[in-house]
């Protein structure tokens, strides 16, 4: 199983994994409900003007949410991440809850995650795990092979506003949506239990939730492989981790107390 997935992940920067997490869907739905009823300090409503069809997000709650913690420590996710990254060890960076309610038409802009993370590692992986059926036309999409472009694009918030980075090496994201035919765009329909794994450098975006019946509840977990280091991005990061800024400098190892290794 893992050999073909590992080869595809190395080539495309993204793979779909079918059915591996079906036993974790109900526990994670309960964990998301708990999260929505007990939002963390980083909770965001990306559509504050709406009362229906909302786009909601929250992150960095796994140590306070028993359902998230159990998934990270007991499910197959850490083993999968280690196998796909080809790392000796695997550690959790953070979890991210995303909910696009039925009828939400707000797209997630094309971006990749590395420029707004305060970490860097030779191996990285995000697992995008939907808790509801997702049709292909409502699913996150990826530009195959973009993790190998050797570029860092100026990060943009889900609200459509650029981060305040002024680093010279950051480039403007090309107009992928306006020239889809020029790219190898990958996406899949998904059933609960399926997931998509992708590299922090892989360019991706998502349409609104075109379903009129189902919310699109997603738990993303972010993983790091070997030799992970702190990086000062020269501006705001997401998650912000303000308590690390000024304490750590670029190249410093990440504190294991906050980003622990997970035994697999």
HUZIRA-V746441 format. One record per residue. PHI is phi in whole degrees, -180 to 180 (999 if undefined). PSI is psi in radians with two decimals (* if undefined). D_FIRST is the distance of its C-alpha to the first C-alpha in Angstrom with 2 decimals. Layout:
# HUZIRA-V746441
phi=PHI psi=PSI d_first=D_FIRST
phi=PHI psi=PSI d_first=D_FIRST
This chain:
# HUZIRA-V746441
phi=999 psi=-0.90 d_first=0.00
phi=-73 psi=-0.51 d_first=3.78
phi=-61 psi=-0.87 d_first=5.70
phi=-67 psi=-0.71 d_first=6.21
phi=-61 psi=-0.70 d_first=6.66
phi=-64 psi=-0.72 d_first=8.83
phi=-66 psi=-0.75 d_first=10.70
phi=-66 psi=-0.69 d_first=11.41
phi=-64 psi=-0.73 d_first=12.51
phi=-66 psi=-0.64 d_first=14.73
phi=-78 psi=-0.83 d_first=16.23
phi=-99 psi=-0.35 d_first=16.87
phi=77 psi=0.16 d_first=17.09
phi=-163 psi=2.50 d_first=15.32
phi=-144 psi=2.70 d_first=12.18
phi=-101 psi=2.41 d_first=12.03
phi=-119 psi=2.09 d_first=9.72
phi=-96 psi=2.20 d_first=10.73
phi=75 psi=-0.02 d_first=12.31
phi=-67 psi=-0.47 d_first=11.01
phi=-114 psi=0.39 d_first=14.65
phi=-62 psi=-0.55 d_first=16.73
phi=-76 psi=-0.14 d_first=18.50
phi=-105 psi=-0.01 d_first=19.64
phi=-67 psi=-0.86 d_first=21.33
phi=-65 psi=-0.78 d_first=24.69
phi=-59 psi=-0.64 d_first=25.02
phi=-74 psi=-0.57 d_first=24.35
phi=-61 psi=-0.71 d_first=26.84
phi=-65 psi=-0.68 d_first=29.33
phi=-66 psi=-0.67 d_first=28.64
phi=-67 psi=-0.74 d_first=29.30
phi=-60 psi=-0.73 d_first=32.45
phi=-62 psi=-0.75 d_first=33.57
phi=-62 psi=-0.77 d_first=32.99
phi=-66 psi=-0.56 d_first=35.02
phi=-82 psi=-0.32 d_first=37.78
phi=-133 psi=1.16 d_first=37.74
phi=-62 psi=2.56 d_first=37.02
phi=-83 psi=3.10 d_first=36.65
phi=-67 psi=-0.27 d_first=38.98
phi=-103 psi=0.20 d_first=36.67
phi=-58 psi=2.44 d_first=36.41
phi=-135 psi=2.44 d_first=37.08
phi=-108 psi=1.88 d_first=38.26
phi=-79 psi=-0.11 d_first=37.64
phi=-131 psi=1.11 d_first=39.92
phi=-64 psi=-0.35 d_first=42.92
phi=-82 psi=-0.08 d_first=45.22
phi=-110 psi=2.57 d_first=43.30
phi=-106 psi=-0.31 d_first=43.49
phi=-130 psi=2.85 d_first=40.89
phi=61 psi=0.68 d_first=37.80
phi=-80 psi=2.81 d_first=37.27
phi=-122 psi=1.96 d_first=34.59
phi=-120 psi=2.62 d_first=34.12
phi=-150 psi=2.70 d_first=32.19
phi=-158 psi=2.70 d_first=32.18
phi=-156 psi=2.96 d_first=30.38
phi=63 psi=0.71 d_first=30.57
phi=-115 psi=0.06 d_first=31.19
phi=-63 psi=-0.56 d_first=28.31
phi=-73 psi=-0.26 d_first=30.59
phi=-111 psi=0.02 d_first=33.06
phi=-119 psi=1.85 d_first=30.82
phi=-57 psi=-0.61 d_first=29.54
phi=-67 psi=-0.76 d_first=26.89
phi=-64 psi=-0.76 d_first=25.41
phi=-62 psi=-0.74 d_first=25.72
phi=-63 psi=-0.72 d_first=23.96
phi=-61 psi=-0.81 d_first=20.97
phi=-65 psi=-0.68 d_first=20.81
phi=-92 psi=-0.42 d_first=21.37
phi=-119 psi=-0.31 d_first=19.76
phi=-82 psi=3.08 d_first=16.82
phi=-75 psi=0.07 d_first=13.16
phi=-65 psi=-0.75 d_first=14.25
phi=-66 psi=-0.71 d_first=15.41
phi=-63 psi=-0.76 d_first=12.41
phi=-60 psi=-0.81 d_first=10.25
phi=-61 psi=-0.77 d_first=13.21
phi=-64 psi=-0.75 d_first=13.56
phi=-64 psi=-0.78 d_first=10.14
phi=-70 psi=-0.66 d_first=10.60
phi=-75 psi=-0.44 d_first=14.25
phi=72 psi=0.54 d_first=14.01
phi=-96 psi=2.83 d_first=16.93
phi=-76 psi=-0.68 d_first=18.55
phi=-134 psi=2.91 d_first=19.45
phi=-137 psi=2.44 d_first=19.02
phi=-135 psi=2.65 d_first=21.97
phi=-86 psi=2.34 d_first=22.85
phi=-93 psi=-1.03 d_first=25.16
phi=-170 psi=2.98 d_first=25.97
phi=-110 psi=2.77 d_first=25.08
phi=-143 psi=2.09 d_first=26.51
phi=-95 psi=2.30 d_first=27.54
phi=-133 psi=2.23 d_first=28.34
phi=-127 psi=2.07 d_first=30.12
phi=-109 psi=1.94 d_first=31.37
phi=-70 psi=2.84 d_first=33.58
phi=-55 psi=2.32 d_first=34.13
phi=85 psi=-0.04 d_first=36.16
phi=-67 psi=2.20 d_first=35.56
phi=-109 psi=0.28 d_first=35.98
phi=-86 psi=2.04 d_first=35.53
phi=-77 psi=2.69 d_first=32.91
phi=-92 psi=2.11 d_first=31.01
phi=-65 psi=2.70 d_first=32.13
phi=-61 psi=2.32 d_first=29.96
phi=-166 psi=2.96 d_first=29.26
phi=-130 psi=2.78 d_first=26.89
phi=-85 psi=-0.49 d_first=26.84
phi=-53 psi=-0.74 d_first=27.47
phi=-65 psi=-0.36 d_first=31.25
phi=-109 psi=0.15 d_first=32.08
phi=-93 psi=2.52 d_first=30.06
phi=-89 psi=0.43 d_first=32.11
phi=-134 psi=2.78 d_first=29.29
phi=-144 psi=2.41 d_first=27.70
phi=-150 psi=2.68 d_first=24.76
phi=-66 psi=-0.50 d_first=22.96
phi=-125 psi=2.36 d_first=19.68
phi=-147 psi=2.69 d_first=19.69
phi=-159 psi=2.34 d_first=17.60
phi=-111 psi=2.42 d_first=18.76
phi=-113 psi=2.04 d_first=16.90
phi=-99 psi=1.87 d_first=18.84
phi=-118 psi=1.81 d_first=18.58
phi=-80 psi=2.52 d_first=21.10
phi=-101 psi=0.07 d_first=22.80
phi=-135 psi=2.74 d_first=24.31
phi=-59 psi=2.43 d_first=23.34
phi=-127 psi=2.05 d_first=23.46
phi=-73 psi=2.72 d_first=24.60
phi=-56 psi=-0.65 d_first=23.67
phi=-80 psi=-0.02 d_first=27.25
phi=-117 psi=0.10 d_first=27.11
phi=-95 psi=2.68 d_first=23.76
phi=-59 psi=2.53 d_first=23.30
phi=-124 psi=2.73 d_first=22.99
phi=-136 psi=2.59 d_first=21.94
phi=-94 psi=1.87 d_first=23.34
phi=-58 psi=2.29 d_first=20.55
phi=82 psi=-0.02 d_first=21.11
phi=-69 psi=-0.31 d_first=23.87
phi=-69 psi=-0.20 d_first=22.54
phi=-102 psi=0.12 d_first=23.78
phi=-70 psi=-0.35 d_first=27.25
phi=71 psi=0.49 d_first=28.76
phi=-123 psi=2.67 d_first=30.73
phi=-121 psi=2.18 d_first=31.53
phi=-101 psi=2.56 d_first=32.94
phi=-58 psi=2.15 d_first=35.60
phi=-72 psi=2.56 d_first=34.01
phi=-127 psi=2.38 d_first=35.24
phi=-72 psi=2.80 d_first=35.40
phi=-64 psi=-0.30 d_first=34.22
phi=-79 psi=-0.12 d_first=37.96
phi=95 psi=0.02 d_first=38.16
phi=-98 psi=2.42 d_first=40.17
phi=-70 psi=2.59 d_first=39.25
phi=-66 psi=2.85 d_first=38.83
phi=-87 psi=0.51 d_first=41.85
phi=-76 psi=2.49 d_first=40.25
phi=-126 psi=0.35 d_first=42.47
phi=-62 psi=2.36 d_first=40.39
phi=-65 psi=-0.48 d_first=41.31
phi=-80 psi=-0.09 d_first=37.79
phi=-81 psi=2.30 d_first=36.69
phi=-107 psi=2.86 d_first=36.70
phi=-81 psi=2.32 d_first=37.19
phi=-61 psi=2.27 d_first=34.15
phi=-65 psi=2.84 d_first=34.63
phi=-80 psi=1.39 d_first=35.37
phi=-68 psi=-0.76 d_first=31.94
phi=-63 psi=-0.61 d_first=32.94
phi=-80 psi=-0.18 d_first=36.05
phi=-139 psi=0.84 d_first=34.30
phi=-57 psi=-0.54 d_first=30.94
phi=-67 psi=-0.27 d_first=31.26
phi=-87 psi=-0.06 d_first=31.15
phi=-128 psi=2.71 d_first=27.64
phi=-92 psi=1.57 d_first=24.11
phi=-91 psi=2.22 d_first=23.65
phi=-115 psi=2.45 d_first=20.31
phi=-166 psi=2.83 d_first=20.12
phi=-144 psi=2.65 d_first=18.70
phi=-80 psi=2.57 d_first=20.12
phi=-135 psi=2.46 d_first=18.60
phi=-108 psi=2.71 d_first=19.03
phi=-54 psi=2.24 d_first=19.37
phi=111 psi=-0.43 d_first=16.07
phi=-82 psi=2.78 d_first=14.44
phi=-154 psi=2.81 d_first=14.62
phi=-119 psi=2.24 d_first=14.93
phi=-109 psi=2.35 d_first=14.31
phi=-148 psi=2.73 d_first=16.80
phi=-76 psi=2.62 d_first=18.85
phi=-60 psi=-0.40 d_first=22.42
phi=-91 psi=-0.14 d_first=23.84
phi=-74 psi=2.20 d_first=22.20
phi=-74 psi=2.32 d_first=25.05
phi=-151 psi=2.85 d_first=24.72
phi=-160 psi=3.04 d_first=27.08
phi=-149 psi=2.51 d_first=27.44
phi=-77 psi=3.12 d_first=30.09
phi=-67 psi=3.03 d_first=32.03
phi=-84 psi=1.82 d_first=30.95
phi=-82 psi=-0.09 d_first=32.32
phi=-71 psi=2.40 d_first=31.89
phi=-93 psi=0.00 d_first=35.28
phi=-118 psi=-0.64 d_first=33.92
phi=-115 psi=2.38 d_first=30.98
phi=-68 psi=2.74 d_first=30.71
phi=-112 psi=1.61 d_first=27.55
phi=-91 psi=2.27 d_first=26.72
phi=-135 psi=2.42 d_first=24.02
phi=-113 psi=2.11 d_first=22.99
phi=-106 psi=2.31 d_first=21.73
phi=-115 psi=2.40 d_first=20.92
phi=-109 psi=2.29 d_first=21.45
phi=-125 psi=2.67 d_first=19.96
phi=-128 psi=2.54 d_first=21.21
phi=-97 psi=-2.38 d_first=20.05
phi=-80 psi=2.65 d_first=22.50
phi=59 psi=0.69 d_first=26.17
phi=-71 psi=2.40 d_first=26.58
phi=-131 psi=2.70 d_first=30.19
phi=-75 psi=2.50 d_first=32.64
phi=-133 psi=2.23 d_first=33.90
phi=-84 psi=1.96 d_first=37.19
phi=-85 psi=0.00 d_first=36.62
phi=73 psi=0.46 d_first=40.36
phi=173 psi=-2.96 d_first=40.36
phi=-67 psi=2.63 d_first=38.83
phi=-125 psi=2.90 d_first=35.16
phi=-136 psi=2.05 d_first=32.89
phi=-62 psi=2.76 d_first=32.60
phi=-73 psi=-0.64 d_first=36.10
phi=42 psi=0.96 d_first=36.08
phi=-63 psi=-0.45 d_first=39.82
phi=-72 psi=-0.24 d_first=40.30
phi=-89 psi=-0.48 d_first=38.27
phi=-67 psi=2.27 d_first=40.35
phi=90 psi=-0.39 d_first=43.25
phi=-94 psi=-0.73 d_first=41.82
phi=-106 psi=2.66 d_first=38.94
phi=-124 psi=2.85 d_first=39.20
phi=-54 psi=2.27 d_first=36.74
phi=99 psi=-0.23 d_first=34.83
phi=-71 psi=2.55 d_first=35.29
phi=-67 psi=2.66 d_first=32.39
phi=-77 psi=2.48 d_first=31.26
phi=-68 psi=2.20 d_first=32.78
phi=-69 psi=-0.41 d_first=30.37
phi=-64 psi=-0.55 d_first=32.47
phi=-99 psi=-0.52 d_first=31.44
phi=-126 psi=1.27 d_first=27.95
phi=-74 psi=2.68 d_first=26.66
phi=-74 psi=2.47 d_first=23.72
phi=-108 psi=2.20 d_first=21.35
phi=-72 psi=2.32 d_first=20.45
phi=-131 psi=* d_first=16.86
